[in-house]
Amino acid sequence: MAEVISTELRTTLVESSDAMLTERYVQRSAVLKFPDTIVVRYIEQPTGSTLAMYSRSQLGYSDRGVNLSRLRRWLSKLEQYVVPAKL
């Protein structure tokens, strides 16, 4: 996931917890530099691992779908790096 996030413009890792398997990033909008917070959590399970992500705007009331689009874009990019496990 770190490789995927490193391809994103204006994105900074602001917190990382190995104990919680969590990272927090801030990505700023291109024009007004508004900050959005993205939390990535890695969940280990006996059958494999799971990725949970949450993205939200820090300012304003509406993000016009930017946060959902970001998460979809990141997951789409991640598919290029990860080979799904066969069941």
PDB file of N, CA, C and O in Angstrom:
ATOM      1  N   MET A   1       0.830  -1.193   0.000  1.00  0.00           N
ATOM      2  CA  MET A   1       0.000   0.000   0.000  1.00  0.00           C
ATOM      3  C   MET A   1       0.871   1.253   0.000  1.00  0.00           C
ATOM      4  O   MET A   1       0.515   2.265  -0.602  1.00  0.00           O
ATOM      5  N   ALA A   2       2.010   1.177   0.676  1.00  0.00           N
ATOM      6  CA  ALA A   2       2.903   2.342   0.729  1.00  0.00           C
ATOM      7  C   ALA A   2       3.345   2.773  -0.666  1.00  0.00           C
ATOM      8  O   ALA A   2       3.476   3.968  -0.933  1.00  0.00           O
ATOM      9  N   GLU A   3       3.576   1.806  -1.557  1.00  0.00           N
ATOM     10  CA  GLU A   3       3.962   2.146  -2.929  1.00  0.00           C
ATOM     11  C   GLU A   3       2.833   2.858  -3.662  1.00  0.00           C
ATOM     12  O   GLU A   3       3.075   3.801  -4.415  1.00  0.00           O
ATOM     13  N   VAL A   4       1.622   2.415  -3.446  1.00  0.00           N
ATOM     14  CA  VAL A   4       0.455   3.055  -4.063  1.00  0.00           C
ATOM     15  C   VAL A   4       0.341   4.496  -3.579  1.00  0.00           C
ATOM     16  O   VAL A   4       0.193   5.417  -4.382  1.00  0.00           O
ATOM     17  N   ILE A   5       0.410   4.684  -2.286  1.00  0.00           N
ATOM     18  CA  ILE A   5       0.239   6.022  -1.710  1.00  0.00           C
ATOM     19  C   ILE A   5       1.376   6.946  -2.132  1.00  0.00           C
ATOM     20  O   ILE A   5       1.168   8.148  -2.292  1.00  0.00           O
ATOM     21  N   SER A   6       2.565   6.399  -2.311  1.00  0.00           N
ATOM     22  CA  SER A   6       3.703   7.240  -2.717  1.00  0.00           C
ATOM     23  C   SER A   6       3.521   7.825  -4.114  1.00  0.00           C
ATOM     24  O   SER A   6       4.204   8.784  -4.472  1.00  0.00           O
ATOM     25  N   THR A   7       2.610   7.262  -4.908  1.00  0.00           N
ATOM     26  CA  THR A   7       2.360   7.796  -6.255  1.00  0.00           C
ATOM     27  C   THR A   7       1.377   8.962  -6.236  1.00  0.00           C
ATOM     28  O   THR A   7       1.181   9.624  -7.255  1.00  0.00           O
ATOM     29  N   GLU A   8       0.763   9.217  -5.093  1.00  0.00           N
ATOM     30  CA  GLU A   8      -0.236  10.279  -4.970  1.00  0.00           C
ATOM     31  C   GLU A   8       0.424  11.627  -4.693  1.00  0.00           C
ATOM     32  O   GLU A   8       1.317  11.725  -3.851  1.00  0.00           O
ATOM     33  N   LEU A   9      -0.011  12.650  -5.394  1.00  0.00           N
ATOM     34  CA  LEU A   9       0.517  14.003  -5.194  1.00  0.00           C
ATOM     35  C   LEU A   9      -0.007  14.601  -3.895  1.00  0.00           C
ATOM     36  O   LEU A   9      -1.108  14.276  -3.453  1.00  0.00           O
ATOM     37  N   ARG A  10       0.778  15.465  -3.294  1.00  0.00           N
ATOM     38  CA  ARG A  10       0.380  16.254  -2.114  1.00  0.00           C
ATOM     39  C   ARG A  10      -0.068  15.384  -0.943  1.00  0.00           C
ATOM     40  O   ARG A  10      -0.938  15.786  -0.170  1.00  0.00           O
ATOM     41  N   THR A  11       0.519  14.196  -0.808  1.00  0.00           N
ATOM     42  CA  THR A  11       0.145  13.261   0.252  1.00  0.00           C
ATOM     43  C   THR A  11       1.321  13.048   1.192  1.00  0.00           C
ATOM     44  O   THR A  11       2.438  12.774   0.755  1.00  0.00           O
ATOM     45  N   THR A  12       1.055  13.179   2.500  1.00  0.00           N
ATOM     46  CA  THR A  12       2.103  13.068   3.512  1.00  0.00           C
ATOM     47  C   THR A  12       1.677  12.090   4.598  1.00  0.00           C
ATOM     48  O   THR A  12       0.545  12.138   5.080  1.00  0.00           O
ATOM     49  N   LEU A  13       2.583  11.212   4.974  1.00  0.00           N
ATOM     50  CA  LEU A  13       2.359  10.342   6.125  1.00  0.00           C
ATOM     51  C   LEU A  13       2.543  11.183   7.373  1.00  0.00           C
ATOM     52  O   LEU A  13       3.608  11.767   7.570  1.00  0.00           O
ATOM     53  N   VAL A  14       1.523  11.256   8.224  1.00  0.00           N
ATOM     54  CA  VAL A  14       1.613  12.091   9.430  1.00  0.00           C
ATOM     55  C   VAL A  14       1.658  11.268  10.713  1.00  0.00           C
ATOM     56  O   VAL A  14       2.033  11.784  11.766  1.00  0.00           O
ATOM     57  N   GLU A  15       1.275   9.981  10.635  1.00  0.00           N
ATOM     58  CA  GLU A  15       1.315   9.141  11.827  1.00  0.00           C
ATOM     59  C   GLU A  15       1.343   7.677  11.398  1.00  0.00           C
ATOM     60  O   GLU A  15       0.673   7.281  10.444  1.00  0.00           O
ATOM     61  N   SER A  16       2.131   6.882  12.120  1.00  0.00           N
ATOM     62  CA  SER A  16       2.206   5.457  11.847  1.00  0.00           C
ATOM     63  C   SER A  16       2.331   4.720  13.169  1.00  0.00           C
ATOM     64  O   SER A  16       3.136   5.100  14.020  1.00  0.00           O
ATOM     65  N   SER A  17       1.544   3.674  13.345  1.00  0.00           N
ATOM     66  CA  SER A  17       1.589   2.882  14.566  1.00  0.00           C
ATOM     67  C   SER A  17       1.769   1.413  14.204  1.00  0.00           C
ATOM     68  O   SER A  17       0.855   0.775  13.681  1.00  0.00           O
ATOM     69  N   ASP A  18       2.950   0.886  14.484  1.00  0.00           N
ATOM     70  CA  ASP A  18       3.191  -0.528  14.233  1.00  0.00           C
ATOM     71  C   ASP A  18       2.327  -1.393  15.147  1.00  0.00           C
ATOM     72  O   ASP A  18       1.851  -2.452  14.738  1.00  0.00           O
ATOM     73  N   ALA A  19       2.129  -0.948  16.364  1.00  0.00           N
ATOM     74  CA  ALA A  19       1.329  -1.720  17.325  1.00  0.00           C
ATOM     75  C   ALA A  19      -0.118  -1.836  16.868  1.00  0.00           C
ATOM     76  O   ALA A  19      -0.743  -2.883  17.038  1.00  0.00           O
ATOM     77  N   MET A  20      -0.651  -0.769  16.290  1.00  0.00           N
ATOM     78  CA  MET A  20      -2.051  -0.759  15.836  1.00  0.00           C
ATOM     79  C   MET A  20      -2.186  -1.116  14.348  1.00  0.00           C
ATOM     80  O   MET A  20      -3.296  -1.240  13.832  1.00  0.00           O
ATOM     81  N   LEU A  21      -1.040  -1.280  13.666  1.00  0.00           N
ATOM     82  CA  LEU A  21      -1.028  -1.550  12.223  1.00  0.00           C
ATOM     83  C   LEU A  21      -1.851  -0.509  11.463  1.00  0.00           C
ATOM     84  O   LEU A  21      -2.658  -0.835  10.593  1.00  0.00           O
ATOM     85  N   THR A  22      -1.615   0.758  11.823  1.00  0.00           N
ATOM     86  CA  THR A  22      -2.394   1.866  11.271  1.00  0.00           C
ATOM     87  C   THR A  22      -1.469   2.975  10.791  1.00  0.00           C
ATOM     88  O   THR A  22      -0.446   3.263  11.412  1.00  0.00           O
ATOM     89  N   GLU A  23      -1.844   3.592   9.676  1.00  0.00           N
ATOM     90  CA  GLU A  23      -1.144   4.771   9.160  1.00  0.00           C
ATOM     91  C   GLU A  23      -2.170   5.863   8.908  1.00  0.00           C
ATOM     92  O   GLU A  23      -3.304   5.587   8.517  1.00  0.00           O
ATOM     93  N   ARG A  24      -1.761   7.102   9.136  1.00  0.00           N
ATOM     94  CA  ARG A  24      -2.639   8.240   8.854  1.00  0.00           C
ATOM     95  C   ARG A  24      -1.911   9.180   7.910  1.00  0.00           C
ATOM     96  O   ARG A  24      -0.763   9.556   8.143  1.00  0.00           O
ATOM     97  N   TYR A  25      -2.596   9.547   6.850  1.00  0.00           N
ATOM     98  CA  TYR A  25      -2.046  10.431   5.824  1.00  0.00           C
ATOM     99  C   TYR A  25      -2.892  11.691   5.714  1.00  0.00           C
ATOM    100  O   TYR A  25      -4.068  11.706   6.078  1.00  0.00           O
ATOM    101  N   VAL A  26      -2.270  12.743   5.206  1.00  0.00           N
ATOM    102  CA  VAL A  26      -3.002  13.954   4.831  1.00  0.00           C
ATOM    103  C   VAL A  26      -2.704  14.204   3.359  1.00  0.00           C
ATOM    104  O   VAL A  26      -1.550  14.239   2.931  1.00  0.00           O
ATOM    105  N   GLN A  27      -3.778  14.374   2.604  1.00  0.00           N
ATOM    106  CA  GLN A  27      -3.640  14.756   1.201  1.00  0.00           C
ATOM    107  C   GLN A  27      -4.339  16.092   1.026  1.00  0.00           C
ATOM    108  O   GLN A  27      -5.480  16.268   1.451  1.00  0.00           O
ATOM    109  N   ARG A  28      -3.650  17.027   0.400  1.00  0.00           N
ATOM    110  CA  ARG A  28      -4.194  18.377   0.221  1.00  0.00           C
ATOM    111  C   ARG A  28      -4.724  18.561  -1.199  1.00  0.00           C
ATOM    112  O   ARG A  28      -4.168  18.036  -2.164  1.00  0.00           O
ATOM    113  N   SER A  29      -5.814  19.320  -1.297  1.00  0.00           N
ATOM    114  CA  SER A  29      -6.410  19.585  -2.611  1.00  0.00           C
ATOM    115  C   SER A  29      -5.457  20.435  -3.444  1.00  0.00           C
ATOM    116  O   SER A  29      -4.635  21.181  -2.911  1.00  0.00           O
ATOM    117  N   ALA A  30      -5.584  20.306  -4.752  1.00  0.00           N
ATOM    118  CA  ALA A  30      -4.660  20.962  -5.669  1.00  0.00           C
ATOM    119  C   ALA A  30      -4.738  22.481  -5.622  1.00  0.00           C
ATOM    120  O   ALA A  30      -3.703  23.147  -5.613  1.00  0.00           O
ATOM    121  N   VAL A  31      -5.931  23.035  -5.591  1.00  0.00           N
ATOM    122  CA  VAL A  31      -6.079  24.487  -5.727  1.00  0.00           C
ATOM    123  C   VAL A  31      -6.023  25.209  -4.382  1.00  0.00           C
ATOM    124  O   VAL A  31      -5.175  26.078  -4.181  1.00  0.00           O
ATOM    125  N   LEU A  32      -6.913  24.860  -3.470  1.00  0.00           N
ATOM    126  CA  LEU A  32      -7.000  25.588  -2.204  1.00  0.00           C
ATOM    127  C   LEU A  32      -6.207  24.942  -1.064  1.00  0.00           C
ATOM    128  O   LEU A  32      -6.148  25.484   0.039  1.00  0.00           O
ATOM    129  N   LYS A  33      -5.600  23.788  -1.333  1.00  0.00           N
ATOM    130  CA  LYS A  33      -4.767  23.081  -0.349  1.00  0.00           C
ATOM    131  C   LYS A  33      -5.531  22.646   0.899  1.00  0.00           C
ATOM    132  O   LYS A  33      -4.948  22.547   1.978  1.00  0.00           O
ATOM    133  N   PHE A  34      -6.835  22.385   0.759  1.00  0.00           N
ATOM    134  CA  PHE A  34      -7.621  21.880   1.879  1.00  0.00           C
ATOM    135  C   PHE A  34      -7.132  20.484   2.262  1.00  0.00           C
ATOM    136  O   PHE A  34      -6.859  19.674   1.376  1.00  0.00           O
ATOM    137  N   PRO A  35      -7.015  20.177   3.559  1.00  0.00           N
ATOM    138  CA  PRO A  35      -6.519  18.861   3.975  1.00  0.00           C
ATOM    139  C   PRO A  35      -7.639  17.825   4.090  1.00  0.00           C
ATOM    140  O   PRO A  35      -8.717  18.108   4.612  1.00  0.00           O
ATOM    141  N   ASP A  36      -7.362  16.636   3.597  1.00  0.00           N
ATOM    142  CA  ASP A  36      -8.208  15.475   3.822  1.00  0.00           C
ATOM    143  C   ASP A  36      -7.365  14.457   4.586  1.00  0.00           C
ATOM    144  O   ASP A  36      -6.177  14.296   4.307  1.00  0.00           O
ATOM    145  N   THR A  37      -7.976  13.773   5.545  1.00  0.00           N
ATOM    146  CA  THR A  37      -7.282  12.758   6.324  1.00  0.00           C
ATOM    147  C   THR A  37      -7.679  11.379   5.819  1.00  0.00           C
ATOM    148  O   THR A  37      -8.859  11.096   5.610  1.00  0.00           O
ATOM    149  N   ILE A  38      -6.678  10.524   5.625  1.00  0.00           N
ATOM    150  CA  ILE A  38      -6.923   9.155   5.203  1.00  0.00           C
ATOM    151  C   ILE A  38      -6.269   8.228   6.222  1.00  0.00           C
ATOM    152  O   ILE A  38      -5.077   8.346   6.509  1.00  0.00           O
ATOM    153  N   VAL A  39      -7.063   7.302   6.767  1.00  0.00           N
ATOM    154  CA  VAL A  39      -6.551   6.326   7.725  1.00  0.00           C
ATOM    155  C   VAL A  39      -6.551   4.962   7.038  1.00  0.00           C
ATOM    156  O   VAL A  39      -7.551   4.535   6.462  1.00  0.00           O
ATOM    157  N   VAL A  40      -5.401   4.292   7.114  1.00  0.00           N
ATOM    158  CA  VAL A  40      -5.245   2.962   6.540  1.00  0.00           C
ATOM    159  C   VAL A  40      -4.926   2.009   7.683  1.00  0.00           C
ATOM    160  O   VAL A  40      -3.973   2.223   8.432  1.00  0.00           O
ATOM    161  N   ARG A  41      -5.726   0.956   7.812  1.00  0.00           N
ATOM    162  CA  ARG A  41      -5.490  -0.030   8.879  1.00  0.00           C
ATOM    163  C   ARG A  41      -5.355  -1.415   8.243  1.00  0.00           C
ATOM    164  O   ARG A  41      -6.159  -1.822   7.404  1.00  0.00           O
ATOM    165  N   TYR A  42      -4.324  -2.110   8.668  1.00  0.00           N
ATOM    166  CA  TYR A  42      -4.067  -3.474   8.216  1.00  0.00           C
ATOM    167  C   TYR A  42      -4.558  -4.415   9.310  1.00  0.00           C
ATOM    168  O   TYR A  42      -4.134  -4.308  10.460  1.00  0.00           O
ATOM    169  N   ILE A  43      -5.436  -5.322   8.960  1.00  0.00           N
ATOM    170  CA  ILE A  43      -6.039  -6.222   9.928  1.00  0.00           C
ATOM    171  C   ILE A  43      -5.576  -7.642   9.616  1.00  0.00           C
ATOM    172  O   ILE A  43      -5.896  -8.199   8.567  1.00  0.00           O
ATOM    173  N   GLU A  44      -4.822  -8.210  10.542  1.00  0.00           N
ATOM    174  CA  GLU A  44      -4.330  -9.575  10.358  1.00  0.00           C
ATOM    175  C   GLU A  44      -5.370 -10.563  10.852  1.00  0.00           C
ATOM    176  O   GLU A  44      -5.950 -10.398  11.925  1.00  0.00           O
ATOM    177  N   GLN A  45      -5.594 -11.600  10.043  1.00  0.00           N
ATOM    178  CA  GLN A  45      -6.543 -12.650  10.390  1.00  0.00           C
ATOM    179  C   GLN A  45      -5.888 -13.995  10.127  1.00  0.00           C
ATOM    180  O   GLN A  45      -4.933 -14.063   9.353  1.00  0.00           O
ATOM    181  N   PRO A  46      -6.366 -15.059  10.740  1.00  0.00           N
ATOM    182  CA  PRO A  46      -5.776 -16.379  10.505  1.00  0.00           C
ATOM    183  C   PRO A  46      -5.797 -16.808   9.037  1.00  0.00           C
ATOM    184  O   PRO A  46      -4.907 -17.529   8.586  1.00  0.00           O
ATOM    185  N   THR A  47      -6.803 -16.368   8.303  1.00  0.00           N
ATOM    186  CA  THR A  47      -6.937 -16.768   6.895  1.00  0.00           C
ATOM    187  C   THR A  47      -6.261 -15.800   5.930  1.00  0.00           C
ATOM    188  O   THR A  47      -6.278 -16.026   4.720  1.00  0.00           O
ATOM    189  N   GLY A  48      -5.678 -14.745   6.437  1.00  0.00           N
ATOM    190  CA  GLY A  48      -5.031 -13.751   5.577  1.00  0.00           C
ATOM    191  C   GLY A  48      -5.077 -12.394   6.236  1.00  0.00           C
ATOM    192  O   GLY A  48      -5.121 -12.290   7.461  1.00  0.00           O
ATOM    193  N   SER A  49      -5.069 -11.368   5.434  1.00  0.00           N
ATOM    194  CA  SER A  49      -5.126 -10.020   5.994  1.00  0.00           C
ATOM    195  C   SER A  49      -6.178  -9.205   5.245  1.00  0.00           C
ATOM    196  O   SER A  49      -6.567  -9.524   4.122  1.00  0.00           O
ATOM    197  N   THR A  50      -6.618  -8.144   5.911  1.00  0.00           N
ATOM    198  CA  THR A  50      -7.642  -7.261   5.373  1.00  0.00           C
ATOM    199  C   THR A  50      -7.152  -5.824   5.459  1.00  0.00           C
ATOM    200  O   THR A  50      -6.399  -5.465   6.364  1.00  0.00           O
ATOM    201  N   LEU A  51      -7.574  -5.029   4.533  1.00  0.00           N
ATOM    202  CA  LEU A  51      -7.225  -3.620   4.504  1.00  0.00           C
ATOM    203  C   LEU A  51      -8.487  -2.808   4.734  1.00  0.00           C
ATOM    204  O   LEU A  51      -9.490  -3.011   4.049  1.00  0.00           O
ATOM    205  N   ALA A  52      -8.447  -1.890   5.691  1.00  0.00           N
ATOM    206  CA  ALA A  52      -9.572  -0.985   5.941  1.00  0.00           C
ATOM    207  C   ALA A  52      -9.077   0.443   5.750  1.00  0.00           C
ATOM    208  O   ALA A  52      -8.021   0.814   6.262  1.00  0.00           O
ATOM    209  N   MET A  53      -9.846   1.247   5.006  1.00  0.00           N
ATOM    210  CA  MET A  53      -9.450   2.641   4.773  1.00  0.00           C
ATOM    211  C   MET A  53     -10.632   3.558   5.026  1.00  0.00           C
ATOM    212  O   MET A  53     -11.789   3.203   4.801  1.00  0.00           O
ATOM    213  N   TYR A  54     -10.299   4.753   5.504  1.00  0.00           N
ATOM    214  CA  TYR A  54     -11.304   5.774   5.784  1.00  0.00           C
ATOM    215  C   TYR A  54     -10.730   7.106   5.342  1.00  0.00           C
ATOM    216  O   TYR A  54      -9.587   7.426   5.670  1.00  0.00           O
ATOM    217  N   SER A  55     -11.497   7.880   4.609  1.00  0.00           N
ATOM    218  CA  SER A  55     -11.035   9.178   4.122  1.00  0.00           C
ATOM    219  C   SER A  55     -12.104  10.224   4.395  1.00  0.00           C
ATOM    220  O   SER A  55     -13.289   9.995   4.155  1.00  0.00           O
ATOM    221  N   ARG A  56     -11.669  11.384   4.904  1.00  0.00           N
ATOM    222  CA  ARG A  56     -12.651  12.440   5.185  1.00  0.00           C
ATOM    223  C   ARG A  56     -12.019  13.812   5.046  1.00  0.00           C
ATOM    224  O   ARG A  56     -10.808  13.977   5.195  1.00  0.00           O
ATOM    225  N   SER A  57     -12.852  14.778   4.760  1.00  0.00           N
ATOM    226  CA  SER A  57     -12.419  16.168   4.645  1.00  0.00           C
ATOM    227  C   SER A  57     -12.264  16.760   6.039  1.00  0.00           C
ATOM    228  O   SER A  57     -13.019  16.425   6.951  1.00  0.00           O
ATOM    229  N   GLN A  58     -11.300  17.625   6.197  1.00  0.00           N
ATOM    230  CA  GLN A  58     -11.089  18.310   7.467  1.00  0.00           C
ATOM    231  C   GLN A  58     -11.835  19.638   7.513  1.00  0.00           C
ATOM    232  O   GLN A  58     -12.145  20.138   8.595  1.00  0.00           O
ATOM    233  N   LEU A  59     -12.123  20.210   6.354  1.00  0.00           N
ATOM    234  CA  LEU A  59     -12.796  21.512   6.283  1.00  0.00           C
ATOM    235  C   LEU A  59     -14.010  21.408   5.364  1.00  0.00           C
ATOM    236  O   LEU A  59     -13.997  20.651   4.393  1.00  0.00           O
ATOM    237  N   GLY A  60     -15.031  22.151   5.667  1.00  0.00           N
ATOM    238  CA  GLY A  60     -16.199  22.212   4.804  1.00  0.00           C
ATOM    239  C   GLY A  60     -17.216  21.135   5.114  1.00  0.00           C
ATOM    240  O   GLY A  60     -17.030  20.318   6.017  1.00  0.00           O
ATOM    241  N   TYR A  61     -18.291  21.149   4.349  1.00  0.00           N
ATOM    242  CA  TYR A  61     -19.407  20.238   4.576  1.00  0.00           C
ATOM    243  C   TYR A  61     -19.558  19.188   3.488  1.00  0.00           C
ATOM    244  O   TYR A  61     -20.102  18.113   3.741  1.00  0.00           O
ATOM    245  N   SER A  62     -19.095  19.474   2.305  1.00  0.00           N
ATOM    246  CA  SER A  62     -19.253  18.541   1.203  1.00  0.00           C
ATOM    247  C   SER A  62     -17.927  18.396   0.471  1.00  0.00           C
ATOM    248  O   SER A  62     -17.232  19.381   0.220  1.00  0.00           O
ATOM    249  N   ASP A  63     -17.586  17.162   0.133  1.00  0.00           N
ATOM    250  CA  ASP A  63     -16.330  16.940  -0.581  1.00  0.00           C
ATOM    251  C   ASP A  63     -16.553  16.634  -2.055  1.00  0.00           C
ATOM    252  O   ASP A  63     -15.599  16.393  -2.795  1.00  0.00           O
ATOM    253  N   ARG A  64     -17.826  16.645  -2.485  1.00  0.00           N
ATOM    254  CA  ARG A  64     -18.205  16.401  -3.878  1.00  0.00           C
ATOM    255  C   ARG A  64     -17.709  15.033  -4.374  1.00  0.00           C
ATOM    256  O   ARG A  64     -17.408  14.861  -5.555  1.00  0.00           O
ATOM    257  N   GLY A  65     -17.631  14.065  -3.450  1.00  0.00           N
ATOM    258  CA  GLY A  65     -17.243  12.709  -3.823  1.00  0.00           C
ATOM    259  C   GLY A  65     -15.749  12.462  -3.924  1.00  0.00           C
ATOM    260  O   GLY A  65     -15.323  11.385  -4.342  1.00  0.00           O
ATOM    261  N   VAL A  66     -14.953  13.449  -3.546  1.00  0.00           N
ATOM    262  CA  VAL A  66     -13.504  13.333  -3.679  1.00  0.00           C
ATOM    263  C   VAL A  66     -12.939  12.198  -2.812  1.00  0.00           C
ATOM    264  O   VAL A  66     -12.074  11.446  -3.261  1.00  0.00           O
ATOM    265  N   ASN A  67     -13.422  12.077  -1.585  1.00  0.00           N
ATOM    266  CA  ASN A  67     -12.880  11.054  -0.688  1.00  0.00           C
ATOM    267  C   ASN A  67     -13.192   9.640  -1.167  1.00  0.00           C
ATOM    268  O   ASN A  67     -12.319   8.773  -1.137  1.00  0.00           O
ATOM    269  N   LEU A  68     -14.413   9.399  -1.604  1.00  0.00           N
ATOM    270  CA  LEU A  68     -14.769   8.083  -2.136  1.00  0.00           C
ATOM    271  C   LEU A  68     -13.969   7.785  -3.401  1.00  0.00           C
ATOM    272  O   LEU A  68     -13.491   6.665  -3.584  1.00  0.00           O
ATOM    273  N   SER A  69     -13.822   8.771  -4.265  1.00  0.00           N
ATOM    274  CA  SER A  69     -13.041   8.595  -5.493  1.00  0.00           C
ATOM    275  C   SER A  69     -11.590   8.264  -5.175  1.00  0.00           C
ATOM    276  O   SER A  69     -10.983   7.422  -5.837  1.00  0.00           O
ATOM    277  N   ARG A  70     -11.037   8.920  -4.167  1.00  0.00           N
ATOM    278  CA  ARG A  70      -9.661   8.664  -3.760  1.00  0.00           C
ATOM    279  C   ARG A  70      -9.495   7.209  -3.337  1.00  0.00           C
ATOM    280  O   ARG A  70      -8.581   6.529  -3.803  1.00  0.00           O
ATOM    281  N   LEU A  71     -10.374   6.724  -2.454  1.00  0.00           N
ATOM    282  CA  LEU A  71     -10.262   5.353  -1.970  1.00  0.00           C
ATOM    283  C   LEU A  71     -10.419   4.350  -3.114  1.00  0.00           C
ATOM    284  O   LEU A  71      -9.698   3.354  -3.165  1.00  0.00           O
ATOM    285  N   ARG A  72     -11.336   4.602  -4.012  1.00  0.00           N
ATOM    286  CA  ARG A  72     -11.497   3.716  -5.172  1.00  0.00           C
ATOM    287  C   ARG A  72     -10.252   3.719  -6.048  1.00  0.00           C
ATOM    288  O   ARG A  72      -9.832   2.672  -6.540  1.00  0.00           O
ATOM    289  N   ARG A  73      -9.663   4.895  -6.243  1.00  0.00           N
ATOM    290  CA  ARG A  73      -8.446   5.004  -7.051  1.00  0.00           C
ATOM    291  C   ARG A  73      -7.306   4.240  -6.391  1.00  0.00           C
ATOM    292  O   ARG A  73      -6.581   3.506  -7.063  1.00  0.00           O
ATOM    293  N   TRP A  74      -7.141   4.407  -5.081  1.00  0.00           N
ATOM    294  CA  TRP A  74      -6.070   3.713  -4.358  1.00  0.00           C
ATOM    295  C   TRP A  74      -6.251   2.200  -4.433  1.00  0.00           C
ATOM    296  O   TRP A  74      -5.279   1.472  -4.638  1.00  0.00           O
ATOM    297  N   LEU A  75      -7.482   1.718  -4.271  1.00  0.00           N
ATOM    298  CA  LEU A  75      -7.724   0.278  -4.345  1.00  0.00           C
ATOM    299  C   LEU A  75      -7.473  -0.249  -5.754  1.00  0.00           C
ATOM    300  O   LEU A  75      -6.952  -1.351  -5.924  1.00  0.00           O
ATOM    301  N   SER A  76      -7.839   0.534  -6.756  1.00  0.00           N
ATOM    302  CA  SER A  76      -7.584   0.149  -8.131  1.00  0.00           C
ATOM    303  C   SER A  76      -6.085   0.047  -8.400  1.00  0.00           C
ATOM    304  O   SER A  76      -5.629  -0.895  -9.048  1.00  0.00           O
ATOM    305  N   LYS A  77      -5.324   1.013  -7.902  1.00  0.00           N
ATOM    306  CA  LYS A  77      -3.870   0.967  -8.049  1.00  0.00           C
ATOM    307  C   LYS A  77      -3.275  -0.221  -7.300  1.00  0.00           C
ATOM    308  O   LYS A  77      -2.332  -0.854  -7.775  1.00  0.00           O
ATOM    309  N   LEU A  78      -3.829  -0.517  -6.131  1.00  0.00           N
ATOM    310  CA  LEU A  78      -3.326  -1.629  -5.316  1.00  0.00           C
ATOM    311  C   LEU A  78      -3.458  -2.954  -6.056  1.00  0.00           C
ATOM    312  O   LEU A  78      -2.607  -3.831  -5.909  1.00  0.00           O
ATOM    313  N   GLU A  79      -4.510  -3.108  -6.848  1.00  0.00           N
ATOM    314  CA  GLU A  79      -4.708  -4.343  -7.603  1.00  0.00           C
ATOM    315  C   GLU A  79      -3.548  -4.627  -8.556  1.00  0.00           C
ATOM    316  O   GLU A  79      -3.319  -5.782  -8.916  1.00  0.00           O
ATOM    317  N   GLN A  80      -2.822  -3.603  -8.967  1.00  0.00           N
ATOM    318  CA  GLN A  80      -1.666  -3.783  -9.847  1.00  0.00           C
ATOM    319  C   GLN A  80      -0.476  -4.391  -9.099  1.00  0.00           C
ATOM    320  O   GLN A  80       0.417  -4.968  -9.720  1.00  0.00           O
ATOM    321  N   TYR A  81      -0.461  -4.264  -7.773  1.00  0.00           N
ATOM    322  CA  TYR A  81       0.654  -4.746  -6.960  1.00  0.00           C
ATOM    323  C   TYR A  81       0.382  -6.088  -6.287  1.00  0.00           C
ATOM    324  O   TYR A  81       1.320  -6.809  -5.947  1.00  0.00           O
ATOM    325  N   VAL A  82      -0.883  -6.429  -6.093  1.00  0.00           N
ATOM    326  CA  VAL A  82      -1.247  -7.598  -5.300  1.00  0.00           C
ATOM    327  C   VAL A  82      -1.916  -8.650  -6.169  1.00  0.00           C
ATOM    328  O   VAL A  82      -2.814  -8.354  -6.958  1.00  0.00           O
ATOM    329  N   VAL A  83      -1.464  -9.866  -6.007  1.00  0.00           N
ATOM    330  CA  VAL A  83      -2.104 -10.983  -6.685  1.00  0.00           C
ATOM    331  C   VAL A  83      -3.091 -11.596  -5.703  1.00  0.00           C
ATOM    332  O   VAL A  83      -2.689 -12.010  -4.616  1.00  0.00           O
ATOM    333  N   PRO A  84      -4.371 -11.667  -6.055  1.00  0.00           N
ATOM    334  CA  PRO A  84      -5.360 -12.226  -5.133  1.00  0.00           C
ATOM    335  C   PRO A  84      -5.072 -13.694  -4.817  1.00  0.00           C
ATOM    336  O   PRO A  84      -4.618 -14.452  -5.673  1.00  0.00           O
ATOM    337  N   ALA A  85      -5.343 -14.071  -3.585  1.00  0.00           N
ATOM    338  CA  ALA A  85      -5.165 -15.464  -3.164  1.00  0.00           C
ATOM    339  C   ALA A  85      -6.244 -16.323  -3.787  1.00  0.00           C
ATOM    340  O   ALA A  85      -7.391 -15.894  -3.913  1.00  0.00           O
ATOM    341  N   LYS A  86      -5.888 -17.521  -4.171  1.00  0.00           N
ATOM    342  CA  LYS A  86      -6.877 -18.456  -4.707  1.00  0.00           C
ATOM    343  C   LYS A  86      -7.474 -19.230  -3.558  1.00  0.00           C
ATOM    344  O   LYS A  86      -6.756 -19.706  -2.678  1.00  0.00           O
ATOM    345  N   LEU A  87      -8.785 -19.357  -3.563  1.00  0.00           N
ATOM    346  CA  LEU A  87      -9.474 -20.083  -2.492  1.00  0.00           C
ATOM    347  C   LEU A  87      -9.600 -21.545  -2.798  1.00  0.00           C
ATOM    348  O   LEU A  87     -10.155 -22.298  -1.997  1.00  0.00           O
TER     349      LEU A  87
END
